[in-house]
Amino acid sequence: MKTETLSTEIVDRVFAITLTRARQYNTITPTLRDDLRAAIDAAEASPDASVILLRAEGPAFCAGYALDWGTASAAAEIDATDGVRERPHRAWDSVADLRMMDTFVDVYMKLWYARKPTIAAVQGWCIGGGTDMVLCADQIIAAEGARFGYPPSRVWGTPTTAMWVFRMGLEKAKRYMLTGDEIPAPEAARIGLILETVPDDELAEHSLAFAKRMALVPLNQLIMLKLLCNQTAENMGLSSSRLLGTLFDGVARHTQEGLDFVARAQDIGFREAVRERDDAFGDYGSRPEEK
């Protein structure tokens, strides 16, 4: 299977899904959403695969939502009449927003609700919407140079799949949600956000070997054990947290600060608006170059 955004193959009972928009840092678009849905469904249905491995080509696993699609959607809601960008064309419809975002969230959650175990192999940036996706995988292995984070928590978003607390606990989740700070992969492993890190040049081989090792276990055992583990998070209220996260994401995009951020992005470009947001924190695109 090969599409505009990804490719798939089966290797020793491992169904590998590879994001292929390397030049665009595998950013999320409606097309990627739809292709990923089809790929996960195909993996679930395949009698020749017991484990699903999600990986990516290029310097980044996923740098969040695509700037051209995301900002265009936001800007379309803003009335620029006479240079004023504070009045929506119509009242914001929270239910319509929830339905739209659910089309993305439901796909990410397929990694969580798939009967078969899911493993993500992460290199480079995995931020914003990229974390909404990848934190739904059962296991995450990262290259040592990878970096995670949710910078939209500073303005214009909240994590829709709400996996942070369930993966690393209340204190650490608050520490990174309330600042939006980036998390180097070794620190992400230390605090329990991900499973482990490996040298950058060993990520592909190591993650595939790990998936193959897991695939040695009978599929019925894998299904039962995954359900047993995941049910704990479900009992803790994962579903209601996810609903709140997705609703709040829409709210955050329609606060005065959120609307001002979009207006600023329209004036100076999205990348520069993001840089202004992050300069005070000195990370992500504003991080000083390392010698």
N, C-alpha and C positions, 0 to 999 in steps of 0.2 A: 504494500500500500504506500503510495506517495501522493501527497497533495501539495498545495501551495505553501503550507506552513509546517508540515511534518512528514515523517516517513516511519514505517514500521517493518519489523522483521521478527522471526522466531528463531531463537538459538537455544538448543538444549532445554526446551520447555520454559524458556524465558521469552515473554512477548515484550520486545523493546520498542518503545515509542520515542522517537528523536525529533525534537523541535529543530527546524531547519532555517529559520529566518535569522541567520547569524548576523547579517549586516544591520538588521533592525534590532539587535539584542533580544530577539525572540519576544518582543513586546506583544501584549495581548490585544487582539482585535476580534470582532465578531466572527471572522473567518477562522481564526485559530480556535476560538471557543467551539465552533461547530465541528471542526476537524478533530479536536481532542475528544469531544463527545463520541464521535463515530469510532475513533481508535480504541478508546477504553471499552466501548460496547463490543467491538470486534475481539479484543483481548479476553473479555469475560466469556464470550461465546466460543472461543477457540478450544477444541478438545486437545490441542497439541501444546498448550501452555498452562503452567501452574502459577507463575509469578509474573507480575507486570513491572517493567523497569522504565521509568521516565527519565530521559536525559536530553541534552541539548548540544547543538553545534555552536562554535564561536566563542567569543570572549565573555559572554554572559549567559547564564541560564535563562533569566527573564528579568528585564528591567521595568516591570510593571505594565500598565496600560499604555498603548501607543499614543504618543503625544498628538499626532494629527487627528486620530479618531476621538480621543477623550476630550481634548480642548474644543474641537469643532462641535461636539455634542453639547458641551457646557455653554459655549458661546452662542449657540443657536437659541438658548433660552433667555438671553440677555437683550434688552431693548437698547439699541445704540442711538436712538433718535436724538438729534441735537447734541450728540456727544455724551449723553447721559447713559451710564451702564449700570444703573441700580434698580431699574424697574423691570420685572419680568413681563413678557408679553401677556401672560396669564398666571394665575395663582399656581404655585408648585403643587403637583399632584403626587403626594407621598406614596399612594398605592400604585400608581403607574410607574414611579421610580423603583419601587420594590419589585414589581413584576419584571422590569427591565434588568435589574441587577441579579435577580434570581436566575435569569437565563445563564449568567456566568457562574454564580455560586453553585448552582445545581451540578454544573460540569466539574468544578473543582472537587465537590463532595463525592463525585463518583470514585475518586481515588480512595476515599474513606469507606464508602459503602460497597465498593467492589468486593465480591466474595473472595477473590484471590488477593494475596498480599501484594502491596504496591511499594516500590522502592524508588526514590529519587536520587539521582547523581547530579550534584550542583557544582558549577564552576562560575567564577566571576561574580557579577552582581545578581542577587536574588532579592528584590526589594518591592515595596508597595504591593500591587496586585500579584506579583510573582510569589510573595509569601502567602497570600490568600490561597494560591494554588498548591504550592509545594508542601505547606504544613499539613495538608490533608493526606499526604502519603504516610504509609505505616512506618517507614524507615527512611532517613535522609542521611546520605553520605556526601561529604563536601570536600572539594579540593582545599588545601590549606590557604590558598589565596582568595577564596570566596568570601563574600560579605553579604550579610543579611540586614534587614531593617524595614521599618515602616515610616518613612519620612512624611507621608500625608497626615500622620497624627499631629503634626505641627500646624497644619491647616489643610482643609479640603478632603478629609476622609477618616474613616475608621475601618479596622480589619473586618471584612464581611464574614469570613468563615469562623472568626473568633476562636482560633486554635491556640493562641499564645498561652493562656492560663493552663489549659489542659496539658500542654507539652512541657512547661518548665515551672509551673507554680505561680502563686499569686504575687509574691514579692518581686520576683525577677520580671514577670510580665508587666507589672506596674512600672518598674524601673525603666523599661524600654518603650512602653507605650506612652508614658507621660513626658518623654523627651524626644522620641523619634530617633534616638541615636542609632548609628550603624553598629553592627555586631560582627567583628571578624570571625571567620569560621572556627578557629581554635577556641575562642571564647564561647561561641554558640554550642560547641560540643561540651565544654566544661559545665555550662549551666543547664544542659539538658534539652536545648532547643532542637538539636540534631543528634544523630547517633555517634558519628566520629568524623575525623578528617584524615586525609591521606595526601601525600605529595601530589602537586598538581598533575604531573605527568603519569601518575599511577591511577587517577580517578576512573578512567574508562575500564581498564582491566580489572581493578579491584571491585568496582560496583557490579560488573557483570559476573565475576567469580562468586561474589556474595549471593547474587540472585540465583545463580546455578546451584549453589549449595543449598539454598532454601528450597529450590525446586526438587531436591532429592526426597523431601518429605512428601508422603501421599497427599494428594490434593484435598481429600476429605478432612484430613488432620489439620491442614493449613486453614481451611475454612472455619472449622470449629474453634481453633485457637485464636484466630483473628476476631471472631465474634465475641469470644470470652473476654478478650482484652478490651475491645472497643466498647463493650456494653457498660464498663465502668464509667467511661466518659459520658455515655448517653444517660446513665442514671444520675450523673452530676449536673445535667441540664444543658448538654451541648446544643440540642436543637433550639431551645429558647435563647441561648446566648448568640447563636448564629442569626436568628431572626432579629434580635436587638442590634447586632453588629451591622447587618445589612440595612436596617432602617436608619440607624444613626449615620451610616455612610452617606445616605441621601440628605439627611439633615445637615451634616457638616459641609456638603457641597452647596447648601442654600442658606447658610448663615451670612451675615453681612461680610464677615471676614472671608468666607468662601467665595462670595460674589466679587469682592474686591480683588481677590487673588486671580480670578478668571479675567477680570477687566485689565489687571496689570499685565497678565500674560498676553492679552490681545494687543496691548500697547508696545511691549518690549520683547515679546516672544516668550514661549513657555520655559525654555531652558534658562533664560535670564531671570525670570520670575522665581523659578526654583532655586537658582543660585542666591538670589536675594534672601529667600526664606532660610537657606541653610548656612549662609555666611556666618551668622552669629554662633553657629554650632561648630563650624569648621570641619564638616564631614561630607560624605557623598561627593558631589561635584565640587564642593567648596573645600575639600580636604587638601592641605598643602601637599605638593608632590613629594613623594618619598625619594630620598637620595639612594 
